[in-house]
Amino acid sequence: MSRPCPLEMRGVRKVYGSGDTQVTALDGIDLKLETGGLAALLGPSGCGKTTLLLIAGLLEPPTSGEVFVAGQAINPDDTAGSRLRSFRRRHIGFVFQKANLIPFLSARENVQIAMEVDGKDSEDAARRSRELLEYLDVIHRENNLPRQLSGGEQQRVAVARALANRPQLVLADEPTAALDSRRGRQVFELFGRIAREQGTSVLCVTHDQRSLDVFDRLLHMQDGRLVKG
């Protein structure tokens, strides 16, 4: 049985302000991501990439248009509601430019807490955490605090946390900006492996032109519109 489409956006617009101060951040976005694909979202600063990611991640509602995640239509009025927060935890993983790990928790605990917040049993959450850290080749660091990890190791733990609840969609915002070219490529290759082996769709906002050959699909934005991809 095939999994539902991880993300679909139909005619999505996002307008900030009104009157003379009105700014159109997204202007009629149509986008569909396939299961198990790795896509890069490219474009100059201010073109709407981060806004698209926020709406895809159900962190902001669109002004108009439709958003579907894991095959379910999202009601914009529910963006701040507890039901949608629970839905977001189960279906979407996030990776940011900085790992944003909790400094007083170990690597394993940083992954585990993502499941415990969602009501998972502590023992099962610990087991899943170790499985993910092993999968991402940082199991030897499971008891280390974030300050004891390298930048690349911190991002791998952040990726493990994003995968904790088996999401269909992972959204990454400039995940390699703080890494050198070698470690940055390793992160993108890791996302490609996750997409292939886990069947997770990954969408990365990036300015990094050095590793675009890793991606299955390149999406280009300009002035709030998708112009290619």
C-alpha positions as MATLAB code, in Angstrom:
seq = 'MSRPCPLEMRGVRKVYGSGDTQVTALDGIDLKLETGGLAALLGPSGCGKTTLLLIAGLLEPPTSGEVFVAGQAINPDDTAGSRLRSFRRRHIGFVFQKANLIPFLSARENVQIAMEVDGKDSEDAARRSRELLEYLDVIHRENNLPRQLSGGEQQRVAVARALANRPQLVLADEPTAALDSRRGRQVFELFGRIAREQGTSVLCVTHDQRSLDVFDRLLHMQDGRLVKG';
ca = [
       0.000    0.000    0.000;
       1.474    3.333   -1.060;
       1.937    6.116    1.448;
      -0.009    9.367    0.977;
       1.740   12.350   -0.571;
       4.023   13.922    2.076;
       3.387   17.521    0.968;
       1.191   19.255   -1.567;
       0.575   22.994   -1.882;
      -2.083   24.364   -4.227;
      -2.233   28.035   -5.115;
      -0.629   29.057   -1.822;
      -0.266   32.796   -1.200;
       1.163   34.559    1.839;
       0.677   38.281    2.299;
       2.073   40.289    5.198;
       0.750   43.688    6.209;
      -1.873   45.730    4.359;
      -2.233   48.851    2.291;
       1.033   50.593    1.472;
       3.004   48.179    3.675;
       1.611   45.004    2.087;
       4.227   42.460    1.023;
       3.461   39.302   -0.950;
       5.920   36.666    0.260;
       4.382   33.753   -1.695;
       2.428   34.274   -4.876;
       0.535   31.168   -6.009;
       2.775   28.247   -5.051;
       1.926   24.867   -6.562;
       4.198   22.127   -5.228;
       3.972   18.382   -4.783;
       6.702   16.264   -3.175;
       6.954   12.561   -3.836;
       7.591    9.956   -1.142;
      11.273    9.250   -0.579;
      12.655   12.196   -2.546;
      15.364   14.741   -1.713;
      14.635   18.251   -3.009;
      16.607   21.496   -2.733;
      14.815   24.854   -2.541;
      17.036   27.511   -4.099;
      16.812   31.237   -4.670;
      18.117   34.628   -3.523;
      17.538   35.969   -0.019;
      14.047   37.384    0.386;
      12.477   35.332   -2.403;
      10.146   33.426   -0.053;
      12.024   30.187    0.680;
      11.751   30.376    4.454;
       8.101   31.449    4.253;
       7.355   28.407    2.097;
       9.094   26.194    4.643;
       7.130   27.729    7.542;
       3.825   27.108    5.789;
       4.842   23.590    4.692;
       5.787   22.904    8.322;
       2.409   24.177    9.563;
       4.121   26.884   11.593;
       2.299   29.671    9.729;
      -1.026   29.653    7.894;
      -1.257   30.706    4.247;
      -3.296   33.775    3.368;
      -5.024   31.658    0.731;
      -4.595   28.338   -1.023;
      -4.528   24.739    0.189;
      -1.894   22.747    2.064;
      -1.924   18.948    2.397;
       0.498   17.051    4.649;
       0.562   13.260    4.716;
      -2.504   13.320    2.500;
      -4.568   15.405    4.925;
      -5.947   18.854    4.173;
      -4.829   21.402    6.768;
      -7.252   23.999    8.073;
      -5.340   27.314    8.401;
      -7.430   28.221   11.441;
      -5.911   25.264   13.319;
      -2.294   26.417   12.997;
      -1.948   27.328   16.673;
      -4.195   24.579   18.014;
      -3.095   21.604   20.112;
      -4.497   19.138   17.564;
      -2.265   20.557   14.866;
       0.781   20.575   17.152;
       0.243   16.878   17.756;
      -0.202   16.260   14.019;
       2.993   18.198   13.289;
       5.014   16.145   15.784;
       3.881   12.902   14.162;
       4.265   13.820   10.508;
       6.963   16.514   10.174;
      10.585   16.645   11.306;
      12.618   19.865   11.382;
      16.353   20.484   11.000;
      17.690   24.034   11.256;
      20.963   25.861   10.566;
      21.961   25.358   14.194;
      21.334   22.014   15.835;
      19.443   23.676   18.725;
      20.108   20.750   21.045;
      19.156   21.067   24.705;
      22.563   21.771   26.318;
      22.035   19.824   29.564;
      20.751   16.646   27.880;
      22.916   13.958   26.318;
      22.741   13.143   22.617;
      20.449   10.198   23.324;
      18.212   12.249   25.634;
      17.901   14.996   22.999;
      16.439   12.440   20.605;
      14.421   10.617   23.235;
      12.624   13.718   24.480;
      11.031   14.262   21.061;
       9.172   10.974   21.522;
       8.361   11.393   25.204;
       6.714   14.766   24.478;
       4.506   12.857   22.036;
       3.495   10.390   24.754;
       5.821    7.512   23.885;
       6.932    5.085   26.614;
      10.371    6.056   27.978;
      11.859    2.598   27.411;
      10.627    2.451   23.816;
      11.819    6.019   23.223;
      15.290    5.173   24.545;
      15.472    2.107   22.283;
      14.402    4.113   19.227;
      16.922    6.848   20.100;
      19.793    4.381   20.173;
      18.664    2.820   16.882;
      18.687    6.243   15.200;
      22.040    7.280   16.645;
      23.500    3.985   15.428;
      21.911    4.472   11.993;
      23.486    7.940   11.808;
      26.893    6.745   13.061;
      26.931    8.711   16.319;
      25.985    5.952   18.776;
      29.446    6.235   20.341;
      28.429    9.759   21.398;
      25.068    8.861   22.946;
      26.070    9.931   26.463;
      27.892   13.118   25.437;
      26.469   16.588   25.992;
      26.094   18.847   22.908;
      29.170   20.939   23.852;
      31.231   17.742   23.657;
      30.175   17.082   20.054;
      31.599   18.475   16.825;
      29.365   20.587   14.582;
      28.793   17.659   12.248;
      27.942   15.351   15.136;
      25.490   17.876   16.550;
      23.689   18.046   13.187;
      23.500   14.243   13.034;
      21.862   14.216   16.457;
      19.482   16.938   15.252;
      18.620   14.766   12.233;
      18.021   11.795   14.548;
      15.662   13.963   16.600;
      13.824   14.995   13.430;
      13.332   11.316   12.527;
      12.307   10.222   16.020;
       8.564   10.006   15.364;
       8.954    8.499   11.866;
       7.737   11.568    9.942;
       6.793   11.417    6.288;
       8.281   14.871    5.728;
      11.545   16.441    6.906;
      12.096   20.170    6.380;
      15.628   21.543    6.655;
      16.455   25.264    6.685;
      20.108   25.913    5.701;
      21.267   22.785    7.577;
      24.877   23.055    6.345;
      25.428   26.811    6.697;
      27.585   26.382    9.808;
      29.616   23.466    8.382;
      32.615   23.272    6.067;
      32.169   21.884    2.555;
      33.122   18.296    3.454;
      30.803   18.058    6.451;
      28.083   19.921    4.552;
      28.158   17.370    1.762;
      28.028   14.571    4.320;
      24.808   16.024    5.742;
      23.180   16.237    2.294;
      24.313   12.690    1.471;
      22.814   11.612    4.772;
      19.485   13.183    3.808;
      19.630   11.325    0.498;
      20.203    8.050    2.316;
      17.289    8.774    4.658;
      15.017    9.551    1.710;
      15.913    6.289   -0.042;
      15.975    3.956    2.955;
      13.321    5.469    5.212;
      10.884    6.586    2.494;
      10.910   10.083    3.988;
      10.545   13.124    1.743;
      13.192   15.764    2.516;
      13.011   19.422    1.458;
      16.131   21.541    2.093;
      16.404   25.299    1.818;
      20.021   25.954    0.883;
      22.411   28.454   -0.688;
      25.132   25.804   -0.886;
      25.902   25.260   -4.574;
      28.686   22.733   -3.912;
      26.561   19.625   -3.394;
      23.539   20.069   -5.642;
      24.384   16.862   -7.497;
      23.239   14.963   -4.379;
      19.612   16.102   -4.811;
      16.881   14.383   -6.820;
      15.130   17.656   -7.582;
      16.074   21.344   -7.690;
      13.331   23.896   -7.015;
      14.114   27.530   -7.860;
      12.252   30.472   -6.343;
      12.112   34.100   -7.391;
       9.878   36.872   -6.057;
       7.600   34.491   -4.176;
       7.092   32.099   -7.065;
       8.492   28.758   -8.125;
      10.097   29.446  -11.477;
      11.766   26.109  -12.151;
      11.765   22.568  -10.790;
];
